[in-house]
Amino acid sequence: MSVTAIQNKTGQVPQGMSADEWALRCDLAAVYQLSDMYGFSDMAGSHISARVPGPEHHFLLNPFGMFFDEITASSLIKVDLKGQLVGPGNPEELNPAGFVIHSAVHVACPELVCVMHSHLRSVTAVGMQKDGLLPISQKALLMWDLVRYHDFEGAALNMDERERIVQSLGPTGRAMFLRNHGALTVGATCAEAFCYMYRLDIACKYQIDALAGGRDLNWLQPPTVKHTAAQGAKILAKGGFAECGKLEWKALLRKLEREKGTSWRT
């Protein structure tokens, strides 16, 4: 059971919904609210999804037109892998670009529960640079072996692009630059996807600040880059001492409750 479900003071699951789905909805709503708090939102643009437990292959998305700070557990819409709404809702609430990007991962990688897409200024800027993320900070190097790139093909409205998105991500990618567009992070939990986005954002901010200074960079030697990347692959992986999202999530939920209350769990 998720931390959110444990902390849900009402303990009330909507009629006709499983406890597991409600717990996931609460976690995903928390990611939306935290994303707004940390500056990851883009008005009604970008989206975050989560795969609903069970054999139906459904996933949750934000209704198109709602801002991240408005999202609650019950406001999320549920869709199938064909882009059809499941249950209540208006078909116009489904962002077609959001469906293409998220369904690509949910179709091919059922083990990845959460897919987070952002238009972060820092990450988009680095993704527009030819060399992408540079191996010049610890934050970048700890993610080095998990970062991937996907070339820009225009607005993500072509269903054929889904296969190429999955190919770019590969079996071990956890953070992917969508060149000239934004970024994608994925995780076995909502916490993991959120914390990879946070780490990617900080790494990109460090890089932009360093390049803006007009001074020579302190380039690291290849053996150091390789060693630190290997460390990161172990440290952040499942079972690592700083498994991505595992340690941070409880504190993030406490911070969210202190600053915004508990309405996201409704």
Secondary structure, DSSP 8 states (H G I E B T S, - for coil): --HHHHH-SS----TTS-HHHHHHHHHHHHHHHHHHHTT--BTTB-EEEEE-SSTT--EEE--TT--GGG--TTT-EEE-TTS-B-SSS-GGGS-HHHHHHHHHHHHH-TT--EEEEE--HHHHHHHHSTT-S-S-SHHHHHTGGGEEEE---SSS--TTHHHHHHHHHTTT--EEEETTTEEEEEESSHHHHHHHHHHHHHHHHHHHHHHHT-S------HHHHHHHHHHHHHHSSTTSTT-TTTTHHHHHHHHHHHHHTTGGG-
